[in-house]
Amino acid sequence: MARSRRPRRRPVAGALVATLVTAVVAAALAASPTGAAPTGPAVPTRPVAPTPARAYVDTTAYEGLGAWLDVFDTDLRRNASATVALLVRRGVSTVFLETSSWSRPYDLQSPDLTGVFLDTAHAAGLRVVAWYLPGFQNVALDARRSLAAIRFRSAAGGSFDSFALDIEDTTVRNVALRTSRLLALVARVRAAAPGPYALGAIVASPLGMLLKPDYWPGFPWQRLNASLDAFVPMAYSSYRSIGADGAFAYTVANVALVRALAGNPIVPVHVVGGIANALTTADVAGFVRGALQQEVVGASLYDVATTRAALWPRLAPIVRLGGS
């Protein structure tokens, strides 16, 4: 999720991207995540409107237009009233607020500031999803920090509306070990979380994983779907500079792949379109078209600090998604 100011590559023709995306997705859908022939129905081009994977879990925190704050956004956190007022004006429904990562020296960043921000957001009608980046080197530490967010209470008694694991760190090079530790962490968090409580999976672009197969071979999509309630794919077309049509095709492919690989065509998906300061207004328009076409429950760009004023109006159609 780290911000990037990497130079934009020369745009690729949207039609070419769409053709390549179609070929890759067709190949992916021809087999299950384990390589066996599929046994379930094919994912429809326009899937039915998503509903929670488990009916008793409220996943509305992932609906509508989202906005992201990480541990580096100290000024935005400190000026909670101004930040929340800006987000309300832009039509944001949910703030994704990073509470820590495996590499930080604390379990939860600035509890006092976090509490003020949480209460300010709730008072304005916003939902707040805590997110944490595990390193899978120490499952006990990752679990403790995850639960610190889930169990956090502000001075006024406010709590996060949901919690999501940012599953992307590859510091543990042994893939089998990394996967087993991920699943152990998910099991511990699921067991300790109050029920019912929505848990999300922030995941790398599934299409990007296919294009770079050594990143996380055998990624446990179906196991995550069995334990978690929503997927938040980082479908970053900003890394590929593919123009509006390419961003549309890339978004459509990533959402379709999440549902197919998870084995759940109606799993709630909140799609993240890319690093905001590496996207043009046309790119964002293509991303929004793709998100709407796939009937996701919510969408966003990463992050608040890098989203230019000109991009917010392009995100306006997202505001009506879900129950927002």
N, C-alpha and C positions, 0 to 999 in steps of 0.2 A: 504493500500500500504506500510505500515511500513516494514522496513527490519526485517528479522528474522534470528537468528542463532540457532533456536530450533534444538535439536538433531534429527537425522534421525531415523525414526522407522524402524523396521525390514521389508525389502521389501516383498510385497505380490506378489504371482505368477501372472504374466501378464495374463495368461489365465483365472484365477479366477476373476481378475479385469474386464476383458473384458466381462465375463458372467454377473457379477453384474451390470456393466454399461448398458449392453443391456437390462436387466430386468427393471432397473430404468427408462431408457429412453423410453422403450415401454409403461410403465405405464403412464409416463408424456405425451406422445404423444396421449394417448388414451382419453385425456380430454383437454379442453381449460383451460386457466389460471383461469377461474371462476368456473371450475368444470363441465361445460356443455359439451355435446357431441360435438366434433369438426365438423365444417361446411365447412372448407377449405380443400384443398388437403394436403396429407401427405408430410412431408419434405423428399425429395429424399436423398438416401445415398450419392450420389455425386451431390450436387445441381448445378444448372446452375451458370455460372460465375457471381459473385456479381456485381451489378450496384448500383449507389446511390438511396436511397429511394425516393428522389425528384430530378428529372433529372437536374434541374437547379442549384443544389448545387454541388460545386466541393469538393469531399472528397478524393482527392489524397494525402492529408496530412497523411492519415491513411495507405497508401500503403507501401509495402516493409518492410525492416528490421528497427525496431524501437529501441530506447535507452531511458532510463528513468533517470532523475535527479530530486531529491526532495529538500526540503528546507534545508536539512542537508548537501547537497553537495556543501558547500561554496567554497572549494578549487577548485573543478572542474569548478565552475562558474567563479571564480576569474581568473583562468588560461584558459580563453576561447580559445585562439589560440591552445594550446596543446590539450585540450579536443576535440575540433572540428577536429583537424588533426587526432587524434586517431580514432574517429568515422568514418571519411571519409575512412581511411585505412581499417576499418572493413566492409565497404559497407553499413553503416547505411544511411537510407533515411530521417528519421524523428526523431527529439528529442522531447520527452514529458517532458516539463519543468514545475515543480510545482511553482506556483506564490504565493500561500498562503494556509492557511486552517482556519477553524473557530476558532481554538485555538491560532493562532498567533496574535501578537500585531499590525500587519500591513495589509493593503489592498493588497500590492504588494511588495514582498521582493526585497530590494536593486535595485531600479529602474535603477540606473546608470549601475550596473553590469549586470542587465538583458538586458539593451539596447545594451551593448557591446557584450554580448553573442549572442543575437538575430542577430545583424548585422554580426558578425563573421560567424555564422552558415549559414546565407543566402548567404554571399559572397562565401562560399564553396559549395553552391548548396543544402544545407540541408533545410528541412522544420521544423518548430517548432510549436508544439501544446502546448498551455498553459493548465494546469490543476489545479483544485481547489477542496479541500475537504470541503463541507458544513457540518454543524452540525445540521441544521434544528431547532435550538433553536431560531434563529432570522432570519427570511426570508429576512428582509431588509438588514441586514449585509451580508448575503450570496449573495444576488443579487448585492449589491454594489461591493463586492470583485470580483465577477464573471465579472462584467462589467468593472472593473478596468483593468483586463487582456485583455478583448476584445478591449477596447478603448486605450490600451497602445501604445505609439509611442516612438521609440528610438530617440536619438538626430539626427540621419540621416533620421528619418521618417519611420523606419521599424516597422512592426506590426506582430502579431502572425498569422500563417496560419490557425489556427482553435483553438477552445476552447472546453475543455471537463470537465464535472462534475464528480468527483470521488464519486459515490453514494454507500457508505458503512457504514457510521457512524450510530450507533444505540443508541446514548446518549439519544435521545428522546424515552422513552420506550413504549409509547403509539403508536402502529403500525399505527393505522388509522390516528392519528395526524401527525406522521412522513411522511406518504404517502401523505397526503393532502398538507403538507408544501413542500415536494419535487415537487409535481405537480405545486404548486403555484410558486415556484422558477423557474422551467423550463419555465413556461408561461411568467414570467417576463423577463427572459434572452432572450427567443426567440423573444419576442416583441421588446426588446430594441436593439438586435443585428442588425448590418447592413445586408441588404438582397441583394443578397444571401450570407450567411455565414455559413460554416459547424460547427455544434455543435455535440459533441460526448458524449456518456454515458459510463463511466468506471464503470463496474458493477461487483459484486461478482460472483463467479462461480455459474451458474444456477444449476448444478448438486450438488454442495455443499449446495445450498439452499434446494434442495429436501431432501438431507441427514440430514439436520438440519432445519426442517420446522418451528421452532420457531424464526429463525433469522429475516426473513421479510416476514410474510404470506401475500399473495395477492400482491406480488411485481408487480408494474404496467407496465409490459413489453409493452403491446400494446399502452398504453398512451405515453410512452417514444418514441416508434417507430413513433408515429404520429407527434411528435414535434422535434425529434433529428435525426441526419443523419447517425450516425455510432455507433456501439457497440464495446466496448473494454472489453471483459470479462477477469477477473482475474482467469484463469483456472489453478490454482496453483497445479500441481501434486507434487510439492516439499513438500506440507503439508502431503502427503500420502505415499511417498517413495515406489512407486509401480513398479519401473523398467521401462525399455524401452517399453515393450508391454503395460504395464499399463498406461504409459504416453501417448502413442498413443491412446488407447481407451478413456482415460479421456479427451483428447483434442477433439477427434471426437465427443464425447457425448456432451461436453459443447457447441461447435459451433452449432451442430444440435439443441440443446435445445434453444439457443438464437434465432435462426431463427423461430423455432416452436412457442415458447412462445410469441415472438414479432409479430407473424402472418405475417412474411415477409421473404420468403425463399431467397431473393436476397439482403437483407440488408448488407451493408459493415461491415465486422467483422475483427478487428485487435485483435488477441488473444495473451494473455500474459501467458507464460508457467510456471512461478513460480519464487521463490526467487533464484537468480543465484547461490549463494554460498551453497545452499542445494541441488543442482542438479549435477549428474554425467554427463560425456559426453554421456553415453548411454541413460540417461533420456532425454537429450536435443535432441538426434537423434530421439527418439520416439516421442517427442513433435513436432519436425519439420515434421516428416512423417504424423502425424495427421493433422497438419495445412495445408500441401500441399494436402492431401487427401480430405479435406473439402473445398479446393479452397478459403481460406480466402484472403482478400486483403493485409494483413500484419500480422506480428508477432514479438514478442520481449520477453526478460526476464527482470526481475526487480532486480537490476538496473545497471547502468554503474559501480558504485563503487564496486559492488560485483561480477561482471562478470570476471571470471578468463580467462587468455589468451587461455587456452585449449578449452574453450567453443565457442569462436568466430568462428572457422572454421566449427563447427557443425551447425552454424546458416547460413552459406553461401547460402544454397538453397533458403532462404527466400528473398535474395536480388533481385531475379528476379520477385517477386510477383508484381501484379498490373502493373502500368505504369513505375515502377522504373527500 
